[in-house]
C-alpha cells in the first residue's frame, strides 16, 4: 500500500513538472507577441488545462489516451517497482531538459521510462511493441501534421486578409490569439493529463493483482479523483511557468507575429484533437514546434532557424531511449532495496 501511495504522489509530481515544462507550448506565441504578460498567459493556459477535464469526462465520455498508456506494458508484467522506476526516470529527464531549456516531450519521457523498467525486469517481451511503435511513429507525424496544417492555414489566412489594413489585422489577431491559445491549452490538458492517469491506472491494476488495497481490476474502474487530481496538478504546474522553454519556442525557432501565433496554435490544437480522437499519446511540444516551423516556412525557408530545429529533433529522438536506459538503471537500484 505504501509503495502505491508513493507512486501516485510521484506521478502527480511528474504531472505538475509536466505542466511547467510544457507551459511554453500554449503560451510561447502569446507571450512573444505581447498579447498577454507571462503571468497572465500561464493563468489563461492553466484555466483551459483544467477545462479539458470536464470536456473529457462529460463531452468525450472517456479517457482513451490514458487507456493506451496503461497498456504500453503487458498487464502480467506490470509491477509497482517497474512503475516507480519509470516515474522517477521521467521526473529526472524532465527536470534536466527544463533546466537546459530543451522543449523535449514529457509524454515520451514517461512512456520510455515505463517501458525501460519493464524491459530491464522481464526483457523485450514485456512491452506491447505495436503500441510503442505507433507512439514512436507520431514523434515524426505529430510535428509534420502541425507543420503542414500551419503552412496551409497561413497561406489561406494571408490570402483572405490581403485587403485588410495591417494595423486592423494585427488588432484582431491579437484578440484571436486568446481563443487559439485556449484551444491549444485544452488539447494540452486532454493529452498530457491522461498519460499520468494511465500510469496511475497501471499502478492500481498491479496493486490489485498483488492483493494490495486501492487496487482496481481495469482502467474503467479508475476512481474519479484520479482524473481530477491529474488535471489539477498539470494546471498548477502550468501556472508555475517554464520561461527558458518559452524563450526557445517563442523566438528562437522563428519570430512570430499575432497572425502567425493564431495559426500556429490553431494548427497545433487541430493536431492534438485529431490524436485525441485516435487515442494516441503525442507530444504537445513536438506539435506546436512543428506548427511554428510551418508558419515560418511560409515567409521563406531561411526564416526558420534550422540549427535550433535540428537540436530539438535530436532531443526528441533521444528522449525515449535515454528515459528507458535511465529507468532500467533506477529499476536495478530499486530492486536492491525492495
Number of C-alpha atoms within 10 A of each C-alpha: 11 9 15 22 14 13 23 24 13 17 27 24 20 26 30 24 26 28 33 24 33 30 30 31 31 34 34 29 31 26 22 21 20 14 20 18 13 21 12 14 27 28 18 21 30 31 20 21 31 24 19 22 24 15 15 20 14 10 10 13 10 13 23 21 25 27 23 19 27 26 19 25 26 15 16 10 16 27 20 19 23 27 29 27 27 32 30 24 28 32 22 16 21 27 16 12 18 21 13 11 18 20 27 27 25 30 26 27 28 31 27 27 34 32 31 33 33 30 21 19 19 12 13 14 12 21 22 15 15 10 16 20 11 13 23 16 12 20 21 17 17 26 26 20 22 29 27 17 22 31 25 15 21 24 15 11 13 13 10 10 12 10 9 11 9 10 8 9 15 15 13 12 20 20 13 18 26 20 15 23 28 25 24 29 33 26 25 32 30 29 29 26 32 29 29 31 29 25 27 28 28 31 28 28 27 24 22 16 16 12 12 16 12 15 21 21 15 14 19 11 12 20 12 9 9 18 23 16 16 27 30 24 25 31 30 21 24 33 23 19 25 27 17 16 26 26 17 19 28 23 17 17 22 22 19 22 18 23 21 27 30 27 28 36 33 25 31 37 27 20 27 31 18 15 18 20 12 11 17 21 28 31 27 32 27 25 29 31 29 29 31 31 26 30 34 25 18 17 13 9 12 10 15 21 16 15 10 15 17 11 11 20 16 12 17 21 16 15 24 25 16 19 30 29 20 22 33 25 16 23 25 16 12 14 12 7 6 7
